[in-house]
Amino acid sequence: MSTDSYRSGSIQSSRTGFLVSPSGASRPARPAQLDPAILDHLSGGLDPEKVSEMSHASAAALLDRVHHTEDPQVVRRVITLVDTEGVDVIAQLWSDAEPDSLPGIMWRLYMLRTWMQRNREHIARLWRLGEPVATTASAIAGVDETPDASDIARTADSILSGAFTGDFAVALDRASAFTDVIATGLRLQARRITVKEREMTARDGERGTLHEAQTRAARLMHTAANLLTTSRDFREGAHLWRRGRLE
């Protein structure tokens, strides 16, 4: 598997372990699930305190609305919010929120789903590498032993939809287990790259590509560390939710 995808915009170093860059639109689109008044204020440029207040209010309102509806179309529109409207709106609302807050966790869940959907084939390979035999992680995350790209896409939707329609803490536990396995896959991939290049260097006596391989491996390890941080955020979020302290 090529490591180029892990050096591109698809997976970058960030507070969430994965990052989808905003499109840079001058005015955010208006998804029907968010209060237009909030978006009007955002486009006018509010102070950080006001944005923080709106981030908490919008996350709670969105979650509450979907929890109280049985309309599958509403659920689907919320799950595909980034797909249909772009990432700008929720980035402005939630990306600066602390990871131990509801908007901060919601941001991470949306970015996890987007990242999984856009990189499903590579992530399926990483899962098979990090979880070659099914363990409790597979059971918690709800992933088959040898998932393909379509399985990853379904899991991405399932985790996010579960946050809105099921037990929010369980959805966070699933997200945590999933990112743990992918981080393990990244670390193993990094080690394979380094070992392979060292063996080739020892055999052929050429050192030109060893440094490049080590650089690629270091990037993968760095991304894995970011994912492990995000996994801890999900676990802590689940703990806070169960105690009624995730706001």
C-alpha positions, 0 to 999 in steps of 0.5 A, spaced: 500 500 500 502 506 498 503 511 503 502 517 499 495 518 501 497 519 508 501 525 506 496 528 503 490 532 505 486 526 506 490 524 513 493 530 516 496 532 523 491 535 527 487 535 534 482 530 531 487 525 528 484 526 521 482 533 518 478 535 512 480 542 510 474 547 509 473 549 502 474 556 504 467 559 502 466 566 504 459 565 507 457 558 509 452 554 506 445 553 510 443 546 512 436 545 514 438 542 520 441 548 523 438 555 526 439 560 520 440 565 525 446 562 528 449 562 521 447 569 520 451 571 526 457 567 524 457 570 517 458 577 521 464 575 525 462 574 532 467 574 538 470 567 541 465 567 547 459 568 543 461 563 538 463 558 544 456 559 546 453 558 539 457 551 538 454 548 545 447 550 543 447 548 536 450 541 538 445 540 543 439 542 539 442 538 533 442 532 537 436 533 541 432 534 535 434 527 532 433 523 538 426 526 538 424 524 531 423 517 527 423 520 520 429 517 517 430 522 512 432 527 518 437 522 520 440 521 513 440 529 512 444 530 519 449 524 518 450 527 511 451 534 513 458 535 511 457 531 504 451 536 502 453 542 505 461 542 506 465 542 512 465 550 513 459 551 517 460 545 523 468 547 522 466 555 524 461 552 530 465 546 533 472 545 530 475 550 536 471 546 541 475 543 547 475 535 546 471 534 553 465 538 550 459 536 546 461 540 540 468 538 540 466 530 540 461 532 535 466 535 531 470 529 531 465 524 530 463 528 523 470 528 521 471 521 523 465 519 518 468 524 513 475 521 513 472 514 513 468 515 507 473 518 503 479 513 504 475 507 505 479 502 501 486 504 505 482 504 511 480 497 510 487 495 509 489 498 515 484 495 519 486 488 516 493 489 518 491 492 525 486 487 527 488 480 523 484 476 528 477 479 531 478 481 538 473 485 542 475 491 538 472 488 532 466 487 536 465 494 539 467 497 533 462 493 529 467 491 524 467 484 520 474 480 521 476 482 514 472 488 512 472 491 505 471 498 502 464 498 503 464 495 510 468 501 512 463 506 509 457 502 512 461 502 519 462 510 518 455 511 517 453 506 523 457 510 528 455 517 526 447 515 526 448 511 532 450 517 536 444 521 534 439 515 534 442 510 539 446 511 546 451 516 545 456 513 549 456 507 545 457 510 539 463 514 542 466 507 544 465 504 537 469 510 535 474 509 540 475 502 538 475 503 531 481 509 531 485 504 536 485 499 531 487 504 525 492 507 529 495 500 530 495 499 523 499 505 521 504 503 526 505 496 523 505 499 516 511 504 518 515 499 521 514 494 515 516 500 511 523 501 515 524 494 515 524 493 508 528 499 506 533 496 511 533 490 508 534 492 501 540 497 503 543 491 507 543 487 500 544 492 495 548 497 499 544 503 497 542 508 502 539 513 498 532 511 499 533 509 507 532 516 509 526 517 505 523 511 508 524 513 515 521 520 513 515 516 511 514 512 517 515 517 521 509 521 518 505 515 519 507 514 526 505 521 527 498 520 524 497 514 529 499 518 535 494 523 533 489 518 532 490 515 539 489 522 542 482 522 538 481 515 541 482 517 548 478 523 547 472 519 544 473 514 551 473 520 555 467 523 552 463 517 553 465 517 560 462 524 561 456 522 557 454 517 562 455 521 568 451 527 565 457 531 564 458 532 557 455 539 555 
